[in-house]
Amino acid sequence: MSMTMETGELINFHVAVGDQVKSGDVLFEVMTDKIDMEVEAPADGVIEALVANPGDVVEIGKPVLIMLTETEVMAFDFGSDNEPVAAVEVVAVPAPVAPVIAEAPVVAAPVILNETVKAVPKARVEAANRGIDLRTVRATGPDRTITMQDVNGAQLDPAIAKRQAANKALIAKGIEMTRGIAQASFTRSVNANFDHAQFIAAWAKVLRNRPDLAAHQHVGVALIIESKYGSALPVFRDPDQSSIADLTALVAATTDAAKNGKVPIAMLSGATTTVFDLTSYSMSSATPLLFPNQVTSVTIGYESATTKIVSLTIDLNFCDFYDGALLLDALVASL
Amino acid sequence: MSDRMLTMAEAVREAMSIAFDERPEVFLLGEDVGIYGGAFGVSGDMYHRYGAERVLDTPIAELGIVGAAVGAALSGMRPIVEIQFSDFTAQAMDQIANQAAKIHFMLGGALHVPMVLRTPQGSGTGAAAQHSQNLEPWFASVPGLKVVVPSNPADAKGLLLAAIDDPNPVIFLEHKLLYKIPGRDPVPEGSTRIPLGVSKVVREGKDLTIVATGIMVNKSWEVAEKLAAEGISITLIDPRTISPLDMNPVFESVEKTGRLLVVQEGPAQAGFINEVIAQLAGSSSFGSLIAPIKRLAGMNIPIPYAPQLEKAAVPQLDDIEAAAREIVNNWR
């Protein structure tokens, strides 16, 4: 699909309202200026509404279909087994950032775990302040007593806790998968001011010259955004090719959405690199995690009021040591 | 070692000497305090420096000794009574609890009893059941008595001077094991008083509050040092005066740490340290607790004679360390 395409014609739907779909099922076909394209479901779920008609000419970015998904996780699907070289990109939706209506998680009714409650005094105070019913909090302290840790882990919305747990499990799986990768890390101190948009645009520009370091034909920069729901990793596709104003607005909107637990599902795939910003934790560096199917990963760390530390980790199977150093140099030079 | 690293015995002797010099009405009486220099060497050479009129050797008659002191105090003197082992105060209890503590009240405030009763307490010297008790709760439970328990020489000097100044009876409980060793800090020169009824925060931490009396302060300090190296930071509070008890630092600290461990040498049952727990449990700081309050104290037995059993009968370093770790690790 070309980057200049602004509309597409909806050909037909392959699903009806109420259908259960699995991730990958074809939802509808769109006629683009090059081919007829099948659009696949990005996650398991159920079709809630069809909001366009076959034959309509739909603008890029406008919703065509609404589906509800139970996917609690706003992180990568580590199931794909693309290799970083010469994979064919599959675009799941007719626009780079079509906001599919945010999922409505299935909220389970709170389960009464404790008939009688034993809790440390401060936990009772905290629960009272936050409107938490201690009967629903799992007690891990001695003698089945609810501790502060238990209360702090308990959320008003059990769906949030469920999502966090799923997130943790997925990231743990990711970590396991990356353990065997030969990695190298490089660090540079940077005396510059930049925001997320500028940074990911600069990095994408560097990577633009290295299509061999990506599993897709675009450059997809995943940016880790922390919220009370867990870690979200929205992917910004080809951020160096938008205007900086547009990109800044998109980053801001996506960050807001992520903090409210609503990352557009379309933005949850297609990453070729990941950026972690550790400065809000006052951390200076970490060895960035390489996610499966990514060759590079970058962290931004806090060094002082005027300098930051940028660390790059590369997968040595696909990028040699010298190239890695050059990549970081190029990034730092462009900041 | 600096020459101000005095032992507890030297610090107490120095305080008494300063008081003797400041006021002619201060004098010392007790068994073996004069010519012998004190059973534990506390009075030392004071008999030779101040003479028989100020340092009185008495017969073995605790009730009479304390009775004489009460009478002297009522007549305008400021006696320091040394009872050789705190266990022997039982012999003198009528004069301590029924006379000294109450006369001021029963005479409508007309007279005071400005008496200090100093006595060594505690176990660890192999002196067995009748010479090793910790009787803090006996005295702390009598209204009209003040009770001071110094944990180190520097505090002992300032507290004793304040106790001698006090117009009412003060029980000053020294620990036998501390007499011959210096503390962590040098003893200040001069005659600065440490006010009675003021607790001391010996060290600050954020994970656990320990309140301890007497020799348990020092043991707790060692444990706190060791655990600090492992990232467990402990606030240690020494009440110094157990009656009247200053709980304010304890409330403040528990609100920060959320965990409280109290350590005393005497038996747990009806021990003094329970006062700390009772006040905390009834206070608004109770809501800050994230762990049950833990109490370490002596076993409910007379102090044994056999050395291993004597040690096992009271909290030791290992016990304090284990308790601290358990509270911090199990209650998050």
Interface residues (C-beta under 8 A of the other chain):
Chain A: V120 P121 K122 A123 R124 V125 G141 P142 T147 M148 Q149
Chain B: G258 F286 G287 S288 L289 I290 A291 P292 N330 W331 R332
